[in-house]
Amino acid sequence: MFHSLLMHAESSSCVTINHTYDDWMSTLRTRHQEAVDQIANWIVGGRFSAGTVLPREEDIGGELRVSRTVVREAMRTLVAKGMVEVRRRHGTRVTPIDSWSLFDPQVVDWRMTRGLTREFIEDLIRFRLGIEPYAAGLAAANPDFPVHRLNDAFARMSTAVDGIGSYHEADLDFHETIILGANNQFLRQLVPLMTNTLRASFSLSVISLETARGSLPMHRAVADAIIVGDSEGARRALTTLIEEARKDIIGVLPNIVREERAHAERDRVADPGD
């Protein structure tokens, strides 16, 4: 009896210790991610431009109300994403944007949240124009193109505009099917990278079910051209679709930029040298 009680007490103690440890680790991970997000937003929002040396760890930690250890780990994350570099006796410096992991989902999210610019939009659209219409042409010439998958994605897009299912996910499947259906090993390798840029583009251009509904005929034109093997028609149709998305994005960009600037002003604090 005593042995059983002792075993139960030891088991309960282990559960309590493990639970406390798990809670502590969860809190640490949360603080780490919050620190990463905040510092990254400072960078993409322009508070610290390329070439700028970031404040000392204790200063950043004081502003974010986290330990130097959390700040140091956050910097390691940003180093891995190419956004900062740490040089001995020179501090932590913000790197030029060409050094960033631009396809990284978090980097895309940060730029969409605080770093959205006309240049970002134009480069995003030009990237899509350089890849997708060409892939559509190859897809149309592929006798083994998975027509059923494209039609299924379009069908889900059609029902999503009536509030059934996710339009963005169906739209993403539509475009990924085209790239994969191009039957090109190098284009297939681009799919994970394209996914992040497509999500970014869709979130800006498809802002309501009405804008989604308006894009359906253009998607249908792309699908029809591919299905009948019209490579030139597929390229033209997908080019038109992307160009229309560009117009939609440019139309809402001023409002988004104003909102981002308001966030940046709220985040801004005096420079350490002031």
C-alpha positions in Angstrom: 0.0 0.0 0.0 2.7 2.4 1.0 4.7 1.4 -2.1 1.7 2.2 -4.3 1.2 5.6 -2.7 4.9 6.4 -3.1 4.8 5.4 -6.8 1.7 7.5 -7.3 3.4 10.5 -5.6 6.5 10.1 -7.7 4.4 9.8 -10.9 2.4 12.9 -10.0 5.6 14.8 -9.2 7.0 13.9 -12.7 3.8 15.0 -14.4 3.9 18.3 -12.6 7.6 18.8 -13.4 7.0 17.9 -17.1 4.0 20.1 -17.3 5.9 23.0 -15.8 8.8 22.4 -18.2 6.5 22.3 -21.2 4.8 25.5 -20.1 8.2 27.2 -19.7 9.4 26.0 -23.1 6.1 27.1 -24.7 6.5 30.6 -23.2 10.1 30.7 -24.3 9.2 29.8 -27.9 6.4 32.4 -27.9 8.8 35.1 -26.7 11.4 34.1 -29.2 8.9 34.2 -32.1 7.5 37.6 -30.9 11.0 39.0 -30.8 11.8 37.6 -34.3 8.6 39.1 -35.7 9.2 42.5 -34.1 12.8 42.9 -35.2 12.0 41.7 -38.7 9.1 44.2 -38.9 11.5 46.9 -37.8 13.7 45.9 -40.7 11.1 45.5 -43.5 9.3 48.6 -42.2 12.4 50.8 -42.7 13.3 51.6 -39.1 16.6 49.9 -39.7 17.7 50.1 -43.4 20.4 48.0 -45.2 23.8 48.6 -43.8 22.5 49.8 -40.4 24.1 48.4 -37.3 21.3 47.3 -34.9 21.2 48.4 -31.3 22.9 46.3 -28.6 21.2 43.1 -27.4 20.4 44.7 -24.0 18.8 47.7 -25.7 16.6 45.6 -27.9 15.8 43.4 -25.0 14.8 46.3 -22.9 12.5 47.7 -25.6 10.9 44.3 -26.2 11.0 43.3 -22.5 12.8 40.1 -23.1 16.2 38.7 -22.1 19.4 39.1 -24.0 19.2 35.3 -24.6 15.9 35.7 -26.4 17.3 38.5 -28.5 20.4 36.5 -29.3 18.3 33.6 -30.5 16.0 35.9 -32.5 19.1 37.3 -34.3 20.2 33.7 -35.1 16.9 33.1 -36.8 17.2 36.3 -38.8 20.8 35.4 -39.8 19.5 32.1 -41.1 17.0 34.0 -43.2 19.7 36.3 -44.6 18.3 39.5 -43.1 21.1 40.3 -40.8 24.8 39.4 -40.4 26.8 39.3 -37.2 30.4 40.4 -37.3 32.8 40.1 -34.4 33.5 43.6 -32.9 31.3 45.2 -35.6 27.8 44.3 -34.2 24.8 43.0 -36.1 24.2 44.7 -39.4 21.1 44.7 -41.6 21.9 43.1 -45.0 20.7 44.3 -48.4 17.3 42.8 -49.6 19.0 40.7 -52.2 20.6 38.7 -49.4 17.3 37.8 -47.8 15.5 34.5 -48.3 12.8 36.1 -50.3 10.8 32.9 -50.8 10.8 32.1 -47.1 7.1 32.1 -45.9 8.0 34.2 -42.9 10.0 36.7 -44.9 7.0 37.0 -47.4 4.6 37.5 -44.5 6.8 40.2 -42.9 7.1 42.1 -46.1 3.4 41.8 -46.7 2.7 43.1 -43.2 5.1 45.9 -42.9 7.2 46.1 -46.1 4.7 46.4 -48.9 5.9 48.7 -51.7 5.1 49.3 -55.3 8.5 47.8 -56.2 7.6 44.6 -54.3 4.3 44.3 -56.2 5.9 45.0 -59.6 8.7 42.5 -59.0 6.2 39.9 -57.7 4.0 40.3 -60.8 7.0 40.3 -63.2 8.2 37.1 -61.6 4.8 35.5 -62.1 4.7 36.7 -65.7 8.2 35.2 -66.3 7.2 31.8 -65.1 3.5 31.0 -65.3 2.5 31.8 -68.9 5.4 29.8 -70.2 4.4 26.9 -67.9 0.8 27.2 -69.3 2.1 26.8 -72.8 4.1 23.7 -71.9 1.1 22.3 -70.0 -1.1 22.7 -73.1 1.4 20.8 -75.1 1.6 18.0 -72.6 -0.6 15.1 -73.7 -0.6 13.7 -70.2 -1.7 16.9 -68.5 -4.0 16.1 -65.6 -7.2 17.7 -66.9 -9.3 16.3 -64.1 -7.2 18.0 -61.5 -7.4 21.4 -63.2 -11.2 21.0 -63.6 -11.5 20.0 -60.0 -9.6 23.0 -58.8 -11.8 25.3 -60.9 -14.9 23.6 -59.7 -13.8 24.3 -56.1 -13.1 27.9 -57.0 -16.6 28.2 -58.4 -18.3 26.8 -55.3 -16.0 28.9 -53.0 -17.3 32.2 -54.4 -20.7 31.1 -52.9 -19.1 30.6 -49.6 -18.4 26.9 -49.8 -14.7 26.0 -49.2 -11.5 28.1 -49.5 -11.2 30.1 -52.7 -7.5 30.8 -52.1 -6.6 27.1 -51.6 -8.5 26.1 -54.7 -6.9 29.0 -56.7 -3.5 27.8 -55.5 -4.2 24.3 -56.6 -5.3 25.6 -60.0 -2.0 27.4 -60.6 0.2 24.6 -59.1 -1.5 22.1 -61.3 -0.5 24.1 -64.3 3.1 24.4 -63.2 3.4 20.7 -62.4 1.5 19.9 -65.6 4.2 21.6 -67.7 6.2 18.4 -67.2 9.5 20.2 -66.6 11.8 19.0 -63.9 13.1 22.5 -63.2 9.6 24.1 -63.0 8.6 21.3 -60.6 11.4 22.4 -58.3 10.0 25.9 -58.3 6.6 24.9 -57.0 7.4 25.2 -53.2 8.9 28.7 -54.0 6.0 29.7 -56.2 3.5 28.7 -53.6 4.6 31.5 -51.2 4.6 34.1 -53.9 1.2 33.0 -55.2 -0.3 33.1 -51.7 1.0 36.7 -51.4 -0.4 37.7 -54.7 -3.8 36.1 -54.1 -4.1 37.7 -50.7 -3.6 41.1 -52.3 -5.7 40.7 -55.5 -8.6 38.6 -54.2 -9.9 40.7 -51.3 -13.6 39.7 -51.5 -15.8 37.0 -53.0 -16.9 39.5 -55.6 -13.3 40.0 -56.9 -12.9 36.2 -56.8 -16.1 35.7 -58.8 -14.9 38.3 -61.4 -11.7 36.3 -62.0 -13.5 33.0 -62.7 -14.0 33.6 -66.5 -10.3 34.4 -66.9 -9.4 31.2 -65.1 -11.9 29.3 -67.3 -10.2 30.7 -70.4 -6.8 29.5 -69.2 -8.2 26.0 -68.4 -10.0 25.7 -71.8 -6.9 26.7 -73.7 -4.8 24.1 -71.9 -7.4 21.4 -72.3 -7.7 21.8 -76.1 -3.9 22.0 -76.4 -3.7 25.7 -77.5 -0.3 26.7 -76.1 -0.3 30.2 -77.4 -3.9 30.7 -76.2 -2.9 29.4 -72.7 0.0 31.8 -72.5 -2.2 34.7 -73.5 -5.0 33.8 -71.1 -2.7 33.4 -68.1 -0.9 36.6 -69.0 -4.2 38.4 -69.0 -5.2 36.9 -65.7 -1.9 38.0 -64.0 -2.1 41.5 -65.5 -5.7 41.9 -64.2 -4.5 40.7 -60.7 -1.8 43.5 -61.0 -4.5 46.1 -61.6 -6.5 44.9 -58.6 -3.4 45.0 -56.3 -2.3 48.5 -57.5 -5.9 49.6 -56.8 -5.8 48.7 -53.1 -2.1 49.4 -52.5 -2.4 53.0 -51.3 -4.8 52.0 -48.5 -2.5 49.1 -47.5 0.6 51.3 -47.5 -1.1 54.0 -45.4 -2.1 51.3 -42.8 1.5 50.0 -42.7 2.9 53.5 -42.2 0.6 54.0 -39.3 1.8 50.7 -37.7 5.4 51.8 -38.4 4.9 55.1 -36.6 3.4 53.4 -33.6 6.4 51.1 -33.4 9.1 53.8 -33.9 11.1 54.9 -30.9 13.9 57.3 -30.5 17.3 56.2 -31.8 19.7 55.1 -29.1 21.9 58.1 -29.9 19.2 60.7 -29.3 
